[in-house]
Amino acid sequence: MNGRKGRMNDAEKELVAMVLSGRTEAFEPLVAPHRQALFGLAYRLTWNAEEAREVAQEALFRAFRHLRRYDPERSFRNWLFQIAANEARDRGRKKVRERQVVEKLAEEPEKRANPEDERDAAEVRAGILKCLDVLGRREREVFVLRDLQDLNIKETARALGCSSLSVRVSLSRAREKVRNALRSRMPHLEESR
């Protein structure tokens, strides 16, 4: 069988062996026959050409990085497709989470007795969004899911595929960083309390 339908063909096996032995230039001829199909799959999953290019590129990067894990009994093309599909899915989930956070923060704030309190709450919400840039990727994911999306610790851990302990540690760090960033960017709020 050839590398397209089933098992890897002899030429692909040789190229994989070369890459794994340190001859990284053999990676391009290994993936070249699959580039167009990989982009086509990525485009059909994202419906956006720029996003599809990024998905395809990330899939190739991951394939290169994890080539030792590849099972030559499987189709190389299908393995690349699986990596691309996972990347597109992950990006889609991230976009949904980000969109939900923005929508939630854009919702009409609760009616408060004091209009000044309402202004302060809106200012704090906007400040929190601006402070997300001080967080690392995992801290931002945990903070958004736990504190902005109101998932509990277990739900957050499940969504991110990590332990509850990891969520607690990241959440603690994230809250501290956001608190410090808010204090430095909005000192007037601290003074009014």
N, C-alpha and C positions, 0 to 999 in steps of 0.2 A: 504493500500500500504506500501511497505517497504521503507527504506531510500535510496535504490539504484535507484529506478525508479521515484517515485513521492514524496509524503509528507514524513516527518520524521516519523520513527516508534516509538513505545513507549519507547523502550530501549534507542534510541538516544535522545528522549525528556528528559528522566530522566538524562542522562549523561550531556546534555546541562544545565539543571537546576542545577545539582551539580557543574559544572564548574562556572556558573554564581553566585552561592552562596559562592564561594571561595574555593571549593574543586578542585583545579587545577589538581590533579592527575587523575581526571575523563576525562581529555582531551585526553590522550593517547588511552584509549579504544574507545573513540568516533571516532578518526581518523584512528586507526590501520587498520580497514577493507578497507580503501580507499588509504592507502600509496602506494601500488604497482601500482594501476591504476593512481594515481596522478603522480608518477614518469614516468610511461609510456606516459602519456599525455605531460608532460614537455619535455621528450626526443624527442617525435615526433615534438614538436614545436621548439626545439633548435638544434637537431641533434648532441648533445654533452653531454656525460654522466655527466661530472663535472658540466656543466651549468645546466643540468636538475636537479641534486641533489640540487643545490643552489635555483633554481626556486621552486622546491617542498618544500624545507625547508622554504623559505620566504612565500610561500602560507600558510603553516601551522602556521607560526608565525602571519601572518596577520589575519588568521581565528581566532586564539586564541584572539588576541588583539581586534577584532571587532565582537566577538561572539554575543554581545548584539544586533547587527544590523541584525543578521540572522533571516529570516522569516521562521518559521516552516512549513508554507504551501508549501514551496519549498523543493526540494530534497537537502539534505545536501551535498551529493556527487557532484551534479551539481554546488552548491554554491562554493565548494572547487575548482572545475574545472575552474569556472569563475575567481576566484582569481588567480589561476596558469596561466591561459591564459593571463590575464592582466599583470602579472609580466613578463612573457616571452615576451610579446609585448613591454613592457617598456624597458626591457633589450636590445631587438633587436633594438629599436629606438636609444637608447644610443650608442650602438656599431656602428650603421650607422653614427651617428653624429661624434663620435670620429674618425672613419675611414676617413670621409670626411675632417675633420680638418687636420689630418696627411697628406692626399693626397694633400690638398690645399697647405699646408706649404712645401711639398716636391716638388711641381711643380717648373719648371725652373723659377728663378726670372727674372723679366723684364730686358731686356738689357739696361744697363745704359752707359752713356758716360764715366764714370769714374769707372774702375774696383774696386777701393777702396770703392766707394759707394755701389757697388754690394756686396762686402764682408761684409760691415757694415750692410746692409739690411738683409743678410742671417744670420749674427750673432745675430741681434736683433730678427729675427723670431725664431731662435733656443732658444734664451734667454727667449722669451715670453712663449714658450712651457714649458720650465723648471720652469718658475714662476707660472704656473697654479696650482702648488701644494700648494701655499699660500692661495688659494681661497677656500671658503666653497662650498658645492655642488651646491647650487642655484646660487651663484656668478659665478662659473665656467660655468654652463649651459648658463647663460645669456651672459657672456663674449664670449664664443665660438660661440653661435648662432648670436649674434649681431656684434661683431667685427671681428670674423674670418670667419663666414659663410655669413656675409653681409645681414642678415635679418634685416628688419626695426623693430622699437619698437613694433608695433602692431603684426607683424608676430611672433616675439619672444614671446610676451605675449600669443598669441594663441597656439604656439607650446608647451609652458610650462604650459598652463592652469592657468595663473595668470593675474593680471591687468597690464596695461601699466605703472602705477605708480610704482608698485612693480619691474618691469623690470628696470625702470629708477634708482630707489634707488639701486638695486643690481648692476647695471652696473656702477654706479658712485663709489660705494665701490670697485668693482672688478678692475676698471681702476686705482684707487688710490693705491690699494695693488700691482698690477702688476707693476705700475710705481715705487713704492718704492722698490720692490724686484729687478727690473732691475737696479735701481740706486746702490743698495748695491752689487749686483752680477757683475755688469758691469760698474764700475765707470769711466773707460776710455772713454766710449761713451759720458758721460755727459761733460767731460773735452774737448772733441773735438768739441763741439758745440759752 
